[in-house]
Amino acid sequence: MKDMKLPGLAGLRIAITAGAGGIGICIARALVKQGARVAICDVDATALDAAANELGAEVAVIADVSDEAQVAAFFEQVKTTMGGLDALVNNAGIAGPTGGVDEISLADWKRCIDICLTGQFLCTHFAVPMLKTAGGGAIVNISSAAGRFGYAYRTPYSSAKWGIIGFTQSLAKELGPSNIRANAILPGIIEGPRMEGVIADRAKQTGVSHEQMKADYLERISLRRMTPPEDVADMAAFLISDAGRNLSGQSFPVDGNVEAL
């Protein structure tokens, strides 16, 4: 967002899950640039230390969002250190397995659902009492273009991301009277190593080259290009800011208009 200042972000206490890399650290950077105070968690200790130093994060905790005790500990530290919370970004997720529905194991299915969907429930469960105490706030849930299209050979991931849309709309209705807004962002084909890995796995599954699979992905995007993670971060900052004060229950694709997966 370059040097544009959004209203109402300065001084806000914001928790970001998986905030040490990828989209998460881009969101954290955008918010810090706007003057927000950030708390981050991640499962990568080395990346977490580096991110905390770069961001000046007030809280940086190792936490697997699918583990209730670890999530509870993260939010307890947020409460103790920062005195409360004004916004939550549910960013943590994994790509999950690539394979036919008859090939994917129950363990791999559960792991993907637990991190991508149940993790958002757990973080929201512990964050909402603090948001209510603060007099309101914002929740941004990271879904995916796979939350609006079926995604062959990625059924656990797509199912979780569709679930996030229903979760978000339900939160908006439930929490609106408490002045808490809930929205979802649906990133598309995001530049970076994670997407390259997904393309490689899909190419192997379907028996085509990596280059051909990447070209196939881009052919399904109206703008014919991948999306930088910074664009997702800008949308998150906008939704948390006062500029987005009347936006709730909505799902915002940031994807160059993905037409199909």
N, C-alpha and C positions, 0 to 999 in steps of 0.2 A: 504494500500500500504506500510505498515510498515515504514521503514526509507528511502524509495526510493524518491529522489527528481526529479521532472519533470521540464523540462526547461521552462522558460518564465512565471511561475505563480507568482513568488515573486513580490509583489507590485501591482498586478492587482486588479482593483476595480470590484467586482462581486456582482450582485444582485441575491438573491435566494428567490423565493416565497414559502410560507408554510415552512419557514426555521427553525421553532421552534420545530419540532418533526419529527418522522419517517425518511423517506428517506431524507427529506430536511435538517434536522440537521446533518445527517451523511455526506451529501455533503458539508455542511458548515464547519464541522470539518476537513474534508479532505483538503479543500482549505486553511483554516487557517493554518493547519500544513505545507502546502507548501509555506506559507508566503503571501498569498493573503489577501486583505482587503475585508471584506464582509458587505453587507447590507441585512437585512432579513425583511420579512413581514410575518404576520400570523394573524389568527382570534382569537387565544387563548392568551389572555393577560398575564395570569400567566406563560404559557409555553414560551411566547415571552420574558418576563423579565428574566427568568432563562437562556434561550438560549443566550440572549444578554450578560449577565454577563459571562457565560462560554466562549463564543466565542470572547469576546471583539469586538462585532459588532459595527461598526461606525454608523450605522443606524438600528433601530429596530422599525417598525411601524405596528400598527394594520391596516390591509387592507384585504378586501374581493375582490379577483381578478375579480369578476363579476361586481363590482361597479366601473364605470369609474372615478368618482370623487376621490374615495379612492386610486385607482391605480395611478392617476395623482399626488396626494399628496405624495405618496410614492416615485415616481421617481423625483419629484421636490426636496424632501429632500435629495435624493441621489445626485442630481446635486449640491445642495447648500453645503452639508456637505463634499462630497467626491470629488467634482470638475469635475465629469464626470463618465463614465462607460466604462469598457472594456469587460464585459461578462455578460450574463443573463442566469439564469437557471429557466426555466418555470416548476416548480415542483408541484404547487398547484393542487389539484384535490380531488374529493370525490368518494366514491364507488357507489353512486346513488342507486336507488331502485332495489330490487330483486322481480321479478314477471313476469307473462305472459304479452305479449304485449297488451292483452285485459284487463289487470288489472292495468297497470301502468297509473297514472294520467298525464295529460298534464303538470301540475305544477311540478311534480317530474321529468318528462322528461326534461323540460326547465331548471330546477335548475342544473341538472347534466351537460347538454350541456353548460350552461352559465359558470359554474366554470371550467370544464375540458377543454373546447375548446375555448369559447369566452374569458375566462380569459387569455389564452396564447396570443390571438390576442391583447388584450388591453395592456398587459405588453410589448409585442414586439413593439406595436405602439409607446409607450412612451420611450422605451429604444433605438430604432434604431437611432434617431437623435444624441444621446450621443455617440453611437458606431461609427457613421460616423465621428463625431467631433474628436474622439480619433484616427481616421485613420484606423479603422477596429476593429474586435473583434470576439467573438464567442457567439452563442446561442445554448443552449442545451434544448431541449423539452422532457419532460418525457411523454412517451406514455405508452404502456403496451403490454404484450403478447396478450391481447384482441384487440390490433391494427393490428393483423395479423391473428386472428382466429375469427369466429363467436362465440358468447357467449350466449347460451340460457338463458333466464330469466334475462339477464343483458344488454338488448338492448341499453339503453341510454349510459351506460358506454362504451360499445364496439363501438358504433357509434362515440362517441367523440374521442376515442383513435385511430380509423381509420382516423378520420378527422385530427388528429395531424400529421400523416404521410404525408398527402397531403399538409398540411400547411408547414411542414418542407421542403419538396422538393421544394415547390414554393418559400419559403424564400431563399433557397440556390441559386436558379437561379436569383432571383431578387436582392439579396444583394451581391452576389459574386463579381461583379465589384467594390463594395465599400470595398472589403477585409473583408467581414463579412461572417463567416462560420455558417451554421446551420445544426445540426444533432439531431437525436432523439435516446433516449434510451428506450428500451422496457423491463422493469422489468417483471419477471414472478411471481411465488408464493413466495412472500417476507415474511420472518420471522417477526412475530409481531402481536399485537392485532388487527390491521385493517384486516389482512388476516384471522385471526381466526373468526372475525365477519362475513366476507364474506362467509366462509365455513359454519358457523352456519346458516346463512340465506338460503344458497343454500340447506343445509340438510333439513331444515324445508320445503322449497318449494317442494322438491322432495320426502319427506317422508322417509328419511333414517337417521341413527344416525350420530352425528357429527364425530365420529371416522371413520365410513365407508366412509363418504364424504371426509375426510382428506386423507384417504388411496387412494380413487379414484383419487384425485388431484395428489398425488405423483406418482401414477401408470402411469400418462401421462407425467411425466418428465423423460427424458432419464437417468439423474443422480440420480433419485429417492430421491431428497432432495430439501428442500426449499433453497432460496437464501438469504444470509444475506444482509441487506441494505447497508452495507459497500462496497459490491462488486459493487453496482450501483454507489456509491460515487466515487470509484476509476475510473470507466469508465468516469464519468462526468469530473473529474480532468484531465484525459488523453486527452479528446476531447477539453478542453479549453486550454490546454498547447500547447507549440510549437511542442511537439511530434505529435500532431494531426493537424498540420498546413495545411496539404493537404487533410483533410477529410471534406467533406461537402455534404449535401443532402442524407446522409446515415441513416439507422436505425439499431441500434445495440441491439439485444436481450441479456439480462443478466439474464439467467433463467434456466441454466442447460439443455437446449434444451427442452422446452415445446413442446410436440408433438400435443396436442389438448387441448381444454377447454370444 
